[in-house]
Amino acid sequence: MYTIIVVPGPGMAPCEKLRLAPGETLRFGREASASTGAQTLLTIPHDGVSRSAGEITATDTYWSLSNFSRAATYAVENPEGAGEHIKVAPRRLGAPVAFEFSRVVLPAGTDLLSFDVWAPRHDYAAPAEGAEQPERPGGPDGAGRRGRNEPARGRGGEPTALAFPLDRSKRYFTVLAALCEPRLRGEPYAPLPTVEQVVERLRPCWPAANRAAVQWNIDYLAVKLRLKPGPDSCEPGPRLNGKKEMLVSLALRFDLVREDDLAAPAFCAGGGGR
């Protein structure tokens, strides 16, 4: 049973997909050699790549990357993660990678070379009978909007408090989604939209949108997500620079906004209220 599929980049040999079963390895580099004991080889004919650059090892639920370079750090990007990535330092062995879809990026002279790795679909534990169900913060099923005095399903007692109680029907969420949109659409290093660009993006579903209203929602999000103290706090807190960048970084890191939110009715309809 194959669990890992490696998709070579342009000019690499072989050019077809390579499949690894649990326990199998793939050695890659400028002159990857069968004498290393690797069961599969990927040749990257570029003089900026080490002769023996690294190795991939397949397991049941993830894969690991070894970096044999003495100087180059490799990056493993999650193309679906809006900039999520890990770094594998020179000479690091067996760094685990848990992304379902990954892009291994190798610095090679003035070029950046890459190949893709497809891993097994992630498995999730089924909730035990009677246990409190896991919730996605503020999800469309109503999770995160239950009142404090409403009973939790399953076991008795108070429900688990959500870390980031966002309501996707509210206008502040459409502003947050608009800020995250460029990076969610596959441009992980895209600059964030300006306030004026957010206004233009949301005007079809929020005709009254203007700069002041969008900025107010950004300030509200900074308080709601606890990046700055609220107006009733005794501590005014320091001036918050880079507020939009901090909001987007937090939202994408904890999946508060996902790509499917950009197609949701709440994002197109603009929501109501705050």
Beta strands, then each sheet from edge to edge (+ up, - down):
strand 1: 4-7
strand 2: 18-20
strand 3: 25-29
strand 4: 40-43
strand 5: 54-58
strand 6: 63-67
strand 7: 74-77
strand 8: 85-88
strand 9: 95-97
strand 10: 101-108
strand 11: 111-118
sheet 1: 2+ 1- 11+ 10- 7+ 8-
sheet 2: 4+ 3+ 5- 6+ 9-
end
